[in-house]
Amino acid sequence: MATVIGAHNFAALKAVYERPSLRWILQPRMQLTFSGRRMNLQSKSSDEVEGSPFDHKGLLQSQELYQYILETSVYPREPAPLKEIRAITENHPYFFMGASPDSGQLIAMLLDMLNAKNTIELGVFTGYSLLLTALTIPDDGKILAIDPNLESYEMGLPIIQKAGVEHKIDFKHSLALPVLDKLLEEDNNKSSFDFAFVDADKTNYGNYHERLMQLVKVGGLIVYDNTLWYGSVGMPEESVDKLMRPERSYLLELNKSLAADTRIQISQVPLGDGMTICRRLF
């Protein structure tokens, strides 16, 4: 099992995405007809689908309702640089890994409510959530961003530079665990971060949690993305595509562990692909 941060199981994701016939994750009694990167929900007698669940980032069962949310309260308030980075991400072969704009809107609000200044991000991809954070925190704020995939980061970097926020970003082209362990060697790094966002390899979420619980201050937030894994965590394992099962297994354990962790207050939010917000209590 891969343990590289940011290095999702690309082969499995690509195979699932390109599979001509899949069971729709959320609504097995409906058939989804996919056209490019959009979809229409249509009643059919069969529960077989064409396309992929990755075409639809949100967990809402109605594409029309999801579009209404985006067009009414998300897109009108989305800064122009974020629109631009979303547009260039569409050209990436794994475009579906980008953060959803409705999730980003909530993250920006959380950052504002925290008055966050010092943040950490595990898994950067093309930089949508990274740019969003950089635009939200103060001019003297800092983001430690870690990802071994330099090519994807450099795809969004010109937009970050044009937005004038590159000086807030300390990008580490590295695996995450060595960087986190190095930080923990210095006592002044402990409890020094206001906010952490994790959108990386699911196999290491548990390892990241224990380290981030030392690095994020009491009252600070740790946000884990993809914790509902395209809705598959609520399905019987035999109904889940085999290629999605390994990550699903890790996320089921993570969700159970976070729910039992008395050191945090949690809220699991069905935005994007599921997002769990953890507030450190002690």
Backbone as CSV, one residue per row, in Angstrom:
resi,resn,N_x,N_y,N_z,CA_x,CA_y,CA_z,C_x,C_y,C_z
1,MET,0.843,-1.192,0.000,0.000,0.000,0.000,0.877,1.240,0.000
2,ALA,0.614,2.168,-0.859,1.432,3.367,-0.958,1.323,4.196,0.301
3,THR,2.435,4.810,0.705,2.446,5.659,1.889,2.968,7.035,1.564
4,VAL,2.877,7.426,0.331,3.413,8.721,-0.096,2.324,9.771,-0.049
5,ILE,2.591,10.859,0.672,1.584,11.909,0.748,1.377,12.531,-0.620
6,GLY,0.139,12.763,-0.932,-0.188,13.390,-2.210,-0.187,12.391,-3.351
7,ALA,0.449,11.231,-3.161,0.492,10.224,-4.222,-0.682,9.276,-4.019
8,HIS,-1.858,9.736,-4.374,-3.046,8.900,-4.274,-2.851,7.670,-5.152
9,ASN,-3.700,6.690,-4.968,-3.618,5.485,-5.789,-4.113,5.837,-7.195
10,PHE,-3.245,6.513,-7.963,-3.628,7.049,-9.268,-4.139,5.962,-10.202
11,ALA,-3.470,4.811,-10.211,-3.876,3.738,-11.119,-5.289,3.275,-10.809
12,ALA,-5.582,3.124,-9.515,-6.916,2.680,-9.117,-7.955,3.740,-9.448
13,LEU,-7.644,4.998,-9.136,-8.583,6.079,-9.421,-8.864,6.175,-10.918
14,LYS,-7.793,6.072,-11.702,-7.955,6.192,-13.149,-8.784,5.021,-13.699
15,ALA,-8.519,3.837,-13.170,-9.258,2.667,-13.634,-10.736,2.783,-13.300
16,VAL,-11.039,3.266,-12.095,-12.434,3.443,-11.713,-13.065,4.531,-12.561
17,TYR,-12.322,5.625,-12.740,-12.869,6.746,-13.494,-13.199,6.362,-14.934
18,GLU,-12.360,5.516,-15.528,-12.541,5.172,-16.931,-13.424,3.946,-17.142
19,ARG,-13.833,3.297,-16.063,-14.650,2.095,-16.203,-15.975,2.452,-16.867
20,PRO,-16.370,1.728,-17.901,-17.569,2.095,-18.651,-18.865,1.880,-17.882
21,SER,-18.844,1.015,-16.880,-20.097,0.741,-16.171,-19.818,0.578,-14.687
22,LEU,-20.449,1.438,-13.867,-20.272,1.404,-12.421,-21.616,1.576,-11.731
23,ARG,-21.717,1.065,-10.552,-22.906,1.309,-9.730,-22.800,2.705,-9.140
24,TRP,-23.839,3.507,-9.268,-23.813,4.872,-8.694,-23.785,4.773,-7.181
25,ILE,-22.849,5.448,-6.582,-22.573,5.341,-5.160,-23.769,5.750,-4.297
26,LEU,-24.393,6.847,-4.640,-25.380,7.416,-3.730,-26.788,6.888,-3.930
27,GLN,-27.141,6.598,-5.150,-28.527,6.292,-5.436,-28.622,5.129,-6.417
28,PRO,-28.478,3.896,-5.926,-28.400,2.743,-6.822,-29.653,2.506,-7.640
29,ARG,-30.768,3.132,-7.285,-31.984,2.923,-8.066,-32.085,3.894,-9.233
30,MET,-31.137,4.787,-9.324,-31.151,5.768,-10.404,-29.979,5.490,-11.335
31,GLN,-30.136,5.866,-12.580,-29.023,5.781,-13.517,-28.542,7.184,-13.833
32,LEU,-27.221,7.333,-13.873,-26.631,8.623,-14.199,-26.021,8.555,-15.579
33,THR,-26.404,9.472,-16.426,-25.817,9.552,-17.748,-24.807,10.683,-17.745
34,PHE,-23.564,10.340,-17.974,-22.495,11.319,-17.902,-22.195,11.888,-19.279
35,SER,-21.941,13.157,-19.315,-21.545,13.830,-20.543,-20.359,14.711,-20.222
36,GLY,-19.166,14.278,-20.623,-17.965,15.026,-20.274,-17.784,15.002,-18.776
37,ARG,-17.732,16.204,-18.175,-17.511,16.289,-16.742,-18.749,16.790,-16.007
38,ARG,-19.912,16.641,-16.645,-21.175,16.980,-16.010,-22.075,15.748,-16.104
39,MET,-23.158,15.747,-15.336,-24.018,14.582,-15.399,-25.460,14.998,-15.255
40,ASN,-26.352,14.140,-15.715,-27.784,14.331,-15.556,-28.352,13.109,-14.855
41,LEU,-29.218,13.352,-13.873,-29.814,12.268,-13.116,-31.107,11.839,-13.799
42,GLN,-31.188,10.574,-14.179,-32.361,10.093,-14.886,-32.794,8.748,-14.304
43,SER,-34.092,8.554,-14.151,-34.598,7.268,-13.666,-34.449,6.221,-14.765
44,LYS,-33.942,5.055,-14.374,-33.802,3.950,-15.322,-34.202,2.658,-14.611
45,SER,-34.486,1.643,-15.385,-34.845,0.362,-14.801,-33.619,-0.363,-14.277
46,SER,-32.454,-0.059,-14.824,-31.205,-0.705,-14.409,-30.435,0.203,-13.486
47,ASP,-29.639,-0.409,-12.596,-28.811,0.415,-11.721,-27.384,0.525,-12.240
48,GLU,-27.140,0.075,-13.464,-25.826,0.251,-14.069,-25.689,1.685,-14.553
49,VAL,-24.476,2.218,-14.490,-24.257,3.593,-14.921,-23.119,3.654,-15.912
50,GLU,-23.107,4.704,-16.685,-21.993,4.981,-17.572,-21.220,6.145,-16.997
51,GLY,-19.910,6.116,-17.142,-19.105,7.206,-16.609,-18.483,6.808,-15.293
52,SER,-18.495,7.734,-14.340,-17.811,7.485,-13.088,-18.354,8.359,-11.979
53,PRO,-18.319,7.873,-10.732,-18.713,8.721,-9.612,-17.801,9.915,-9.445
54,PHE,-16.580,9.838,-9.969,-15.646,10.946,-9.824,-16.063,12.159,-10.656
55,ASP,-17.020,11.973,-11.569,-17.509,13.114,-12.336,-18.241,14.103,-11.451
56,HIS,-18.774,13.624,-10.338,-19.598,14.468,-9.476,-18.951,14.539,-8.107
57,LYS,-18.320,15.673,-7.794,-17.569,15.791,-6.559,-18.480,15.771,-5.334
58,GLY,-19.655,16.387,-5.427,-20.516,16.494,-4.261,-21.274,15.215,-3.969
59,LEU,-21.788,15.107,-2.735,-22.549,13.944,-2.339,-24.050,14.170,-2.451
60,LEU,-24.469,15.361,-2.865,-25.887,15.617,-3.063,-26.422,14.723,-4.171
61,GLN,-27.639,14.250,-4.012,-28.200,13.330,-4.995,-28.785,14.041,-6.201
62,SER,-28.900,15.335,-6.138,-29.439,16.088,-7.256,-28.393,17.030,-7.815
63,GLN,-28.004,16.828,-9.055,-27.048,17.720,-9.696,-27.620,19.134,-9.801
64,GLU,-28.922,19.215,-10.014,-29.558,20.529,-10.141,-29.448,21.317,-8.834
65,LEU,-29.659,20.635,-7.698,-29.549,21.311,-6.402,-28.111,21.719,-6.130
66,TYR,-27.168,20.847,-6.480,-25.758,21.176,-6.275,-25.367,22.390,-7.128
67,GLN,-25.816,22.403,-8.382,-25.533,23.553,-9.239,-26.160,24.828,-8.690
68,TYR,-27.359,24.701,-8.115,-28.019,25.860,-7.523,-27.163,26.439,-6.398
69,ILE,-26.641,25.570,-5.518,-25.790,26.018,-4.408,-24.550,26.719,-4.941
70,LEU,-23.906,26.096,-5.935,-22.696,26.683,-6.497,-22.970,28.046,-7.137
71,GLU,-24.003,28.103,-7.940,-24.252,29.314,-8.714,-24.856,30.441,-7.882
72,THR,-25.542,30.082,-6.774,-26.189,31.100,-5.953,-25.275,31.664,-4.874
73,SER,-24.556,30.779,-4.160,-23.813,31.266,-3.009,-22.308,30.993,-3.028
74,VAL,-21.845,30.192,-3.990,-20.407,29.878,-4.025,-19.701,30.668,-5.124
75,TYR,-20.057,30.443,-6.374,-19.356,31.088,-7.484,-19.371,32.623,-7.422
76,PRO,-20.494,33.250,-7.039,-20.484,34.725,-7.010,-19.472,35.313,-6.025
77,ARG,-19.113,34.548,-4.993,-18.177,35.037,-3.977,-16.770,34.465,-4.139
78,GLU,-16.586,33.603,-5.107,-15.286,32.966,-5.311,-14.324,33.962,-5.956
79,PRO,-13.182,34.227,-5.313,-12.216,35.164,-5.900,-11.757,34.721,-7.285
80,ALA,-11.453,35.693,-8.137,-11.054,35.407,-9.522,-9.866,34.448,-9.616
81,PRO,-8.824,34.578,-8.766,-7.709,33.628,-8.882,-8.133,32.179,-8.638
82,LEU,-9.114,31.965,-7.756,-9.592,30.607,-7.511,-10.375,30.072,-8.704
83,LYS,-11.136,30.927,-9.350,-11.820,30.511,-10.575,-10.796,30.083,-11.628
84,GLU,-9.704,30.838,-11.686,-8.671,30.556,-12.683,-7.976,29.232,-12.394
85,ILE,-7.686,28.980,-11.114,-6.983,27.731,-10.790,-7.922,26.537,-10.974
86,ARG,-9.216,26.750,-10.776,-10.180,25.687,-11.058,-10.203,25.368,-12.543
87,ALA,-10.126,26.413,-13.345,-10.171,26.230,-14.801,-8.956,25.457,-15.306
88,ILE,-7.776,25.790,-14.810,-6.583,25.070,-15.285,-6.548,23.638,-14.739
89,THR,-7.140,23.409,-13.579,-7.179,22.059,-13.013,-8.016,21.131,-13.875
90,GLU,-8.996,21.684,-14.586,-9.826,20.877,-15.483,-8.996,20.180,-16.553
91,ASN,-7.815,20.708,-16.834,-6.943,20.119,-17.851,-6.020,19.040,-17.289
92,HIS,-6.056,18.852,-15.977,-5.223,17.828,-15.350,-5.901,16.469,-15.507
93,PRO,-5.142,15.400,-15.794,-5.773,14.087,-15.974,-6.526,13.601,-14.740
94,TYR,-6.159,14.093,-13.555,-6.852,13.718,-12.322,-7.569,14.928,-11.735
95,PHE,-8.249,15.675,-12.604,-8.925,16.908,-12.218,-9.870,16.712,-11.041
96,PHE,-10.448,15.496,-10.902,-11.429,15.232,-9.862,-10.821,15.262,-8.462
97,MET,-9.490,15.323,-8.358,-8.837,15.390,-7.056,-8.819,16.810,-6.496
98,GLY,-9.173,17.790,-7.297,-9.165,19.164,-6.821,-10.218,19.395,-5.749
99,ALA,-9.931,20.303,-4.830,-10.891,20.638,-3.781,-12.144,21.239,-4.407
100,SER,-13.306,20.879,-3.876,-14.555,21.427,-4.397,-14.726,22.856,-3.889
101,PRO,-15.281,23.744,-4.700,-15.395,25.155,-4.301,-16.321,25.383,-3.114
102,ASP,-17.333,24.533,-2.933,-18.199,24.691,-1.762,-17.465,24.317,-0.484
103,SER,-16.600,23.298,-0.550,-15.752,22.977,0.601,-14.797,24.129,0.893
104,GLY,-14.246,24.705,-0.182,-13.318,25.819,-0.017,-13.967,27.010,0.665
105,GLN,-15.223,27.254,0.346,-15.932,28.375,0.963,-16.023,28.193,2.478
106,LEU,-16.295,26.963,2.917,-16.356,26.695,4.353,-14.976,26.838,4.990
107,ILE,-13.940,26.346,4.303,-12.583,26.458,4.848,-12.203,27.924,5.049
108,ALA,-12.541,28.773,4.085,-12.239,30.199,4.212,-12.938,30.800,5.427
109,MET,-14.188,30.411,5.674,-14.913,30.921,6.828,-14.259,30.461,8.132
110,LEU,-13.851,29.187,8.167,-13.182,28.666,9.362,-11.880,29.411,9.638
111,LEU,-11.113,29.671,8.590,-9.863,30.410,8.743,-10.128,31.808,9.296
112,ASP,-11.159,32.466,8.790,-11.513,33.800,9.270,-11.960,33.772,10.729
113,MET,-12.780,32.806,11.078,-13.280,32.705,12.448,-12.157,32.435,13.444
114,LEU,-11.147,31.701,12.997,-9.989,31.396,13.848,-8.986,32.539,13.907
115,ASN,-9.119,33.492,12.990,-8.054,34.485,12.787,-6.728,33.766,12.545
116,ALA,-6.801,32.713,11.740,-5.631,31.855,11.507,-4.513,32.629,10.822
117,LYS,-3.309,32.358,11.267,-2.129,33.032,10.719,-1.044,32.046,10.318
118,ASN,-0.965,30.935,11.041,0.063,29.933,10.787,-0.621,28.611,10.497
119,THR,-0.541,28.136,9.243,-1.283,26.947,8.841,-0.360,25.922,8.188
120,ILE,-0.891,24.704,8.071,-0.136,23.622,7.436,-1.076,22.859,6.512
121,GLU,-0.573,22.459,5.352,-1.395,21.754,4.371,-0.645,20.528,3.885
122,LEU,-1.271,19.363,4.041,-0.687,18.109,3.582,-1.428,17.659,2.327
123,GLY,-0.732,17.683,1.212,-1.350,17.390,-0.072,-1.793,18.678,-0.726
124,VAL,-1.138,19.052,-1.814,-1.365,20.364,-2.436,-2.069,20.256,-3.786
125,PHE,-1.722,19.249,-4.571,-2.230,19.067,-5.929,-1.962,20.346,-6.726
126,THR,-2.941,20.913,-7.407,-2.693,22.119,-8.206,-2.791,23.402,-7.383
127,GLY,-3.240,23.288,-6.131,-3.154,24.432,-5.232,-4.422,25.218,-4.982
128,TYR,-5.600,24.644,-5.256,-6.839,25.406,-5.022,-6.977,25.769,-3.538
129,SER,-6.932,24.779,-2.662,-7.090,25.068,-1.230,-5.910,25.864,-0.693
130,LEU,-4.737,25.649,-1.263,-3.559,26.404,-0.849,-3.719,27.882,-1.187
131,LEU,-4.149,28.165,-2.408,-4.366,29.549,-2.813,-5.491,30.179,-1.997
132,LEU,-6.558,29.416,-1.756,-7.657,29.927,-0.945,-7.162,30.344,0.443
133,THR,-6.335,29.497,1.054,-5.791,29.823,2.377,-4.902,31.050,2.308
134,ALA,-4.060,31.109,1.286,-3.143,32.245,1.143,-3.899,33.557,0.958
135,LEU,-5.037,33.496,0.263,-5.840,34.697,0.065,-6.588,35.107,1.331
136,THR,-6.784,34.166,2.244,-7.607,34.409,3.429,-6.797,34.877,4.634
137,ILE,-5.633,34.283,4.861,-4.856,34.634,6.048,-4.178,35.998,5.856
138,PRO,-3.720,36.637,6.950,-3.101,37.964,6.841,-1.843,37.965,5.975
139,ASP,-1.398,39.154,5.608,-0.249,39.280,4.712,1.024,38.698,5.324
140,ASP,1.112,38.713,6.657,2.289,38.138,7.306,2.041,36.700,7.760
141,GLY,0.938,36.086,7.302,0.657,34.697,7.629,1.538,33.749,6.831
142,LYS,1.597,32.498,7.290,2.446,31.498,6.650,1.710,30.167,6.503
143,ILE,1.985,29.510,5.390,1.438,28.177,5.125,2.600,27.236,4.832
144,LEU,2.723,26.191,5.627,3.682,25.135,5.315,2.931,24.110,4.473
145,ALA,3.281,24.012,3.195,2.584,23.140,2.252,3.515,22.008,1.830
146,ILE,3.034,20.768,1.942,3.893,19.604,1.703,3.266,18.682,0.657
147,ASP,4.048,18.341,-0.359,3.589,17.396,-1.377,4.796,16.950,-2.198
148,PRO,4.909,15.646,-2.511,6.028,15.191,-3.333,5.806,15.393,-4.825
149,ASN,4.592,15.816,-5.208,4.278,15.993,-6.625,4.504,17.456,-7.006
150,LEU,5.697,17.754,-7.457,6.059,19.129,-7.808,5.356,19.581,-9.087
151,GLU,5.146,18.659,-10.010,4.568,19.019,-11.304,3.164,19.606,-11.159
152,SER,2.337,18.973,-10.324,0.976,19.484,-10.132,0.992,20.852,-9.450
153,TYR,1.869,21.001,-8.461,1.979,22.283,-7.756,2.386,23.395,-8.724
154,GLU,3.330,23.095,-9.595,3.822,24.107,-10.534,2.768,24.466,-11.581
155,MET,1.777,23.625,-11.749,0.693,23.925,-12.674,-0.111,25.138,-12.181
156,GLY,-0.331,25.212,-10.886,-1.084,26.332,-10.325,-0.230,27.479,-9.829
157,LEU,1.094,27.278,-9.762,1.989,28.281,-9.187,1.921,29.645,-9.883
158,PRO,1.858,29.707,-11.215,1.774,31.033,-11.847,0.565,31.843,-11.383
159,ILE,-0.535,31.179,-11.101,-1.723,31.875,-10.620,-1.503,32.369,-9.194
160,ILE,-0.851,31.547,-8.377,-0.515,31.952,-7.011,0.403,33.174,-7.035
161,GLN,1.381,33.148,-7.934,2.311,34.274,-8.051,1.587,35.532,-8.524
162,LYS,0.714,35.368,-9.512,-0.027,36.513,-10.043,-0.938,37.120,-8.973
163,ALA,-1.434,36.277,-8.065,-2.305,36.760,-6.989,-1.523,37.490,-5.900
164,GLY,-0.197,37.420,-5.956,0.642,38.149,-5.006,0.704,37.542,-3.618
165,VAL,0.533,36.215,-3.515,0.534,35.589,-2.186,1.597,34.498,-2.037
166,GLU,2.495,34.384,-3.004,3.503,33.325,-2.932,4.387,33.474,-1.701
167,HIS,4.594,34.710,-1.223,5.460,34.934,-0.066,4.903,34.312,1.215
168,LYS,3.635,33.957,1.221,3.038,33.325,2.403,3.265,31.813,2.436
169,ILE,3.748,31.255,1.329,3.818,29.803,1.169,5.244,29.287,1.300
170,ASP,5.398,28.290,2.166,6.655,27.557,2.283,6.374,26.149,1.769
171,PHE,6.668,25.927,0.481,6.361,24.641,-0.138,7.506,23.667,0.064
172,LYS,7.190,22.488,0.584,8.171,21.424,0.775,7.880,20.300,-0.213
173,HIS,8.812,20.099,-1.136,8.687,19.011,-2.103,9.190,17.751,-1.416
174,SER,8.291,17.084,-0.710,8.726,16.015,0.189,7.556,15.131,0.580
175,LEU,7.880,13.970,1.117,6.898,13.182,1.840,6.526,13.966,3.099
176,ALA,5.365,13.679,3.639,4.898,14.459,4.788,5.494,14.016,6.114
177,LEU,5.524,12.714,6.372,5.926,12.245,7.694,7.321,12.714,8.102
178,PRO,8.330,12.681,7.220,9.643,13.188,7.628,9.613,14.670,8.008
179,VAL,8.831,15.456,7.278,8.738,16.891,7.581,8.050,17.097,8.924
180,LEU,6.962,16.385,9.168,6.246,16.518,10.431,7.120,16.078,11.609
181,ASP,7.832,14.965,11.429,8.697,14.479,12.507,9.836,15.460,12.786
182,LYS,10.354,16.075,11.733,11.414,17.068,11.907,10.895,18.272,12.690
183,LEU,9.681,18.703,12.375,9.080,19.818,13.114,8.954,19.501,14.595
184,LEU,8.578,18.272,14.898,8.345,17.890,16.287,9.628,17.763,17.096
185,GLU,10.753,17.765,16.419,12.030,17.752,17.144,12.288,19.073,17.856
186,GLU,11.648,20.138,17.392,11.811,21.460,18.001,10.565,21.781,18.828
187,ASP,10.753,21.998,20.121,9.616,22.241,21.004,8.810,23.474,20.618
188,ASN,9.468,24.463,20.025,8.741,25.698,19.689,7.762,25.511,18.521
189,ASN,7.867,24.372,17.819,6.912,24.083,16.750,5.628,23.454,17.279
190,LYS,5.701,22.899,18.481,4.523,22.242,19.044,3.471,23.284,19.414
191,SER,2.228,22.972,19.087,1.094,23.877,19.343,1.294,25.244,18.688
192,SER,1.962,25.268,17.544,2.270,26.544,16.887,1.378,26.836,15.678
193,PHE,0.621,25.837,15.225,-0.223,26.025,14.043,-1.673,26.263,14.456
194,ASP,-2.327,27.171,13.746,-3.732,27.474,14.012,-4.674,26.522,13.278
195,PHE,-4.204,26.017,12.142,-5.103,25.295,11.242,-4.290,24.324,10.401
196,ALA,-4.871,23.147,10.155,-4.244,22.163,9.267,-5.308,21.600,8.327
197,PHE,-4.932,21.432,7.058,-5.822,20.831,6.070,-5.118,19.632,5.463
198,VAL,-5.797,18.490,5.481,-5.201,17.241,5.011,-6.019,16.685,3.856
199,ASP,-5.404,16.642,2.687,-6.024,16.057,1.489,-4.928,15.287,0.774
200,ALA,-4.548,14.165,1.368,-3.384,13.424,0.898,-3.712,11.933,0.834
201,ASP,-2.694,11.083,0.886,-2.914,9.644,0.833,-3.678,9.199,2.074
202,LYS,-4.763,8.475,1.853,-5.669,8.105,2.943,-5.029,7.093,3.885
203,THR,-4.050,6.347,3.400,-3.415,5.313,4.216,-2.681,5.891,5.414
204,ASN,-2.302,7.155,5.355,-1.529,7.760,6.440,-2.307,8.774,7.269
205,TYR,-3.605,8.885,7.038,-4.365,9.882,7.797,-4.209,9.687,9.312
206,GLY,-4.240,8.454,9.769,-4.077,8.185,11.201,-2.718,8.635,11.705
207,ASN,-1.661,8.395,10.925,-0.313,8.835,11.309,-0.219,10.359,11.341
208,TYR,-0.852,11.004,10.372,-0.834,12.468,10.344,-1.570,13.039,11.554
209,HIS,-2.654,12.387,11.927,-3.469,12.916,13.025,-2.661,13.027,14.321
210,GLU,-1.935,11.983,14.648,-1.184,12.003,15.911,-0.117,13.089,15.917
211,ARG,0.484,13.337,14.786,1.499,14.389,14.705,0.864,15.783,14.707
212,LEU,-0.237,15.916,13.960,-0.901,17.221,13.905,-1.520,17.594,15.242
213,MET,-1.917,16.616,16.028,-2.449,16.901,17.353,-1.391,17.521,18.261
214,GLN,-0.140,17.332,17.930,0.941,17.978,18.687,1.321,19.328,18.092
215,LEU,1.136,19.470,16.796,1.565,20.693,16.112,0.500,21.795,16.127
216,VAL,-0.774,21.405,16.107,-1.859,22.385,16.107,-2.187,22.767,17.552
217,LYS,-2.410,24.029,17.790,-2.635,24.527,19.147,-4.005,24.103,19.679
218,VAL,-4.167,24.147,20.978,-5.472,23.928,21.592,-6.431,25.009,21.074
219,GLY,-7.600,24.593,20.602,-8.548,25.513,19.992,-8.397,25.617,18.479
220,GLY,-7.299,25.076,17.967,-7.068,25.080,16.532,-7.836,23.959,15.841
221,LEU,-7.843,23.999,14.507,-8.612,23.042,13.721,-7.726,22.186,12.828
222,ILE,-8.114,20.922,12.699,-7.535,20.006,11.717,-8.697,19.538,10.851
223,VAL,-8.583,19.719,9.542,-9.654,19.344,8.625,-9.155,18.244,7.696
224,TYR,-9.882,17.130,7.683,-9.551,15.999,6.820,-10.532,15.943,5.667
225,ASP,-10.004,15.880,4.449,-10.855,15.802,3.266,-11.072,14.345,2.858
226,ASN,-12.138,14.104,2.088,-12.444,12.794,1.493,-12.879,11.742,2.507
227,THR,-13.369,12.141,3.673,-13.662,11.157,4.718,-14.950,10.359,4.473
228,LEU,-15.711,10.714,3.443,-16.878,9.905,3.078,-16.619,9.104,1.798
229,TRP,-15.483,9.327,1.181,-14.966,8.529,0.053,-16.036,8.203,-0.976
230,TYR,-16.575,9.263,-1.576,-17.599,9.139,-2.622,-18.828,8.371,-2.146
231,GLY,-19.103,8.483,-0.850,-20.273,7.826,-0.281,-20.086,6.357,0.024
232,SER,-18.934,5.790,-0.325,-18.751,4.342,-0.197,-18.662,3.872,1.249
233,VAL,-18.352,4.776,2.195,-18.254,4.358,3.598,-19.611,3.929,4.150
234,GLY,-20.682,4.357,3.510,-22.018,3.977,3.957,-22.601,2.796,3.212
235,MET,-21.784,2.156,2.363,-22.256,1.037,1.557,-21.671,-0.282,2.063
236,PRO,-22.343,-1.394,1.864,-21.735,-2.692,2.160,-20.482,-2.878,1.300
237,GLU,-19.473,-3.502,1.855,-18.206,-3.623,1.137,-18.375,-4.319,-0.208
238,GLU,-19.261,-5.309,-0.272,-19.427,-6.049,-1.525,-20.049,-5.180,-2.621
239,SER,-20.651,-4.063,-2.242,-21.241,-3.169,-3.235,-20.252,-2.120,-3.728
240,VAL,-19.073,-2.073,-3.112,-18.075,-1.055,-3.447,-17.097,-1.624,-4.468
241,ASP,-16.785,-0.846,-5.479,-15.806,-1.279,-6.465,-14.510,-1.688,-5.761
242,LYS,-13.929,-2.805,-6.173,-12.743,-3.351,-5.498,-11.592,-2.353,-5.469
243,LEU,-11.498,-1.513,-6.502,-10.406,-0.557,-6.559,-10.544,0.554,-5.528
244,MET,-11.750,0.738,-4.997,-11.982,1.788,-4.005,-11.911,1.258,-2.571
245,ARG,-11.836,-0.044,-2.416,-11.939,-0.640,-1.082,-10.750,-0.358,-0.157
246,PRO,-9.503,-0.362,-0.645,-8.393,-0.129,0.295,-8.491,1.213,1.008
247,GLU,-8.707,2.306,0.253,-8.830,3.617,0.879,-10.076,3.678,1.756
248,ARG,-11.153,3.063,1.293,-12.378,3.024,2.094,-12.106,2.393,3.451
249,SER,-11.340,1.301,3.468,-11.031,0.607,4.712,-10.287,1.522,5.689
250,TYR,-9.286,2.245,5.171,-8.533,3.165,6.027,-9.426,4.294,6.547
251,LEU,-10.305,4.785,5.704,-11.166,5.894,6.114,-12.217,5.440,7.125
252,LEU,-12.713,4.221,6.999,-13.631,3.695,8.004,-12.965,3.655,9.369
253,GLU,-11.711,3.230,9.407,-10.971,3.187,10.673,-10.708,4.591,11.199
254,LEU,-10.369,5.497,10.288,-10.123,6.884,10.706,-11.388,7.491,11.304
255,ASN,-12.513,7.329,10.611,-13.761,7.913,11.088,-14.133,7.378,12.466
256,LYS,-13.929,6.093,12.662,-14.209,5.488,13.962,-13.260,6.044,15.027
257,SER,-11.996,6.182,14.658,-10.991,6.685,15.601,-11.256,8.139,15.984
258,LEU,-11.587,8.967,15.002,-11.850,10.377,15.296,-13.092,10.526,16.179
259,ALA,-14.107,9.718,15.930,-15.331,9.785,16.726,-15.071,9.418,18.186
260,ALA,-14.071,8.567,18.412,-13.754,8.114,19.776,-12.671,8.951,20.450
261,ASP,-12.083,9.897,19.725,-10.969,10.689,20.256,-11.503,11.812,21.142
262,THR,-11.341,11.678,22.439,-11.869,12.665,23.387,-11.075,13.964,23.402
263,ARG,-9.949,13.993,22.683,-9.129,15.213,22.645,-9.679,16.239,21.669
264,ILE,-10.680,15.835,20.878,-11.179,16.720,19.833,-12.701,16.802,19.847
265,GLN,-13.195,17.914,19.338,-14.608,18.082,18.995,-14.686,17.926,17.485
266,ILE,-15.672,17.158,16.982,-15.684,16.906,15.542,-17.038,17.212,14.923
267,SER,-16.979,17.493,13.621,-18.175,17.600,12.795,-17.816,17.067,11.416
268,GLN,-18.559,16.048,10.980,-18.332,15.482,9.652,-19.357,16.097,8.701
269,VAL,-18.866,16.775,7.695,-19.703,17.595,6.826,-19.776,16.974,5.430
270,PRO,-20.974,16.773,4.870,-21.103,16.170,3.536,-20.929,17.180,2.413
271,LEU,-19.840,17.931,2.458,-19.471,18.821,1.364,-18.394,18.136,0.539
272,GLY,-18.402,18.394,-0.774,-17.404,17.750,-1.620,-17.503,16.249,-1.455
273,ASP,-16.401,15.634,-1.070,-16.330,14.194,-0.886,-16.356,13.835,0.598
274,GLY,-16.880,14.742,1.408,-16.907,14.518,2.848,-15.704,15.156,3.510
275,MET,-15.955,15.905,4.556,-14.884,16.640,5.223,-15.130,16.561,6.732
276,THR,-14.116,16.146,7.490,-14.247,16.067,8.943,-13.434,17.174,9.592
277,ILE,-14.126,18.017,10.360,-13.508,19.156,11.038,-13.256,18.758,12.480
278,CYS,-12.009,18.855,12.917,-11.616,18.498,14.274,-11.067,19.712,15.008
279,ARG,-11.644,20.014,16.151,-11.142,21.118,16.992,-10.424,20.526,18.187
280,ARG,-9.162,20.869,18.343,-8.366,20.324,19.453,-8.838,20.944,20.773
281,LEU,-9.206,20.096,21.709,-9.701,20.540,23.005,-8.609,20.636,24.069
282,PHE,-7.646,19.726,24.005,-6.519,19.758,24.969,-5.347,18.991,24.391
